[in-house]
């Protein structure tokens, strides 16, 4: 996901249930959190304050189903342009 903060890429890691396992400071800044303490273990809908959660969830679900990289770009609430590139992470072939 890209933010409106020039030069700062948003990085998140989610599990198969779409719960956050990790995120960077730029993601925290984008969604208005000071740090990741209140983000980790929560789902997209619990932390993302935009009306585009469904689009982001569908992209992540498609990655899980197809095990292929997915990219989408769209305009979200507050005229934020979101570009998400989601990639699967494998461990021991899973």
N, C-alpha and C positions, 0 to 999 in steps of 0.2 A: 504494500500500500504506500502511496506517496502522499505527503502532506503539502499544505500550502507554505511550509517552512522551507525556503530554498536550500538545497544542498543536504537536507536531512531525510534519509530514507527511513521509513517505518519498518521495523522488523518485529514479527511476532511468531511464536511457535504454539501450535494448538495440538491437542490430542485428537483421537478419533471421535470424541464426543463434542468437539469444538470448544473445549475448555483451554484457557491459556496456560501454557507451561512456562513460557518466557516471553519477555518483550524488552525493547530498548527504551531509553529515556525519551527519544523523539515520539514514540507511541504514547507514552504517559503524558507528554506535553500536548499532543494533539487532542486527546480526549479529556484533558483537564485534571489529571491526577499528578500528585507530587512525586510518587514513586510507584512501584509495582505491587506493593503490599495488598492493595485492595483489588487487584486485577487477577493475579494468579489463582487458578482454580475456578474462575468464573467463565461463563459463556459470553459470546459476542453480545447478545441482547442485554446482558447485565452491565456492560461497561461502555458500549459505543453509543454516544448521544445523538447519532444521526438517524435519519429516516431510511437509510440504505442498508440496514442490517440484513434484510432478506437477500439482497443481491450478493453481499459478501458471504453469507452462509451458503448460498447455492454454489458459488464458485468453490468454496472449500469442500463442500460435499462432492462436487464433481471430481475434484482432485482425488479424494478418497476412493470413489467408485472406479475411476479410470486409471489411476496411478500415473497420470500425465500432468504436465505443467499446464496451468490455465491462467490466462490474462484477461482482465476486463478494465475498461476505463468508462467512467460515468460521472455525472454531476450530482452531488448529494445536497442535502439541506444546507442552507447558508452559503450556497454557490461554491462549495468545496469540490474541487475536481479530485476524484479518487482514481488512482491506477493501481490495481492489485495484480501482482503476479504471485500465484500460489504454487508451491512445488511440494511434492511428496518427499518425506524423509523415511528411509528404510533402515531397519536394524535387523540383522540376521535374516534378510529376505522378506521381512514383514513391514 
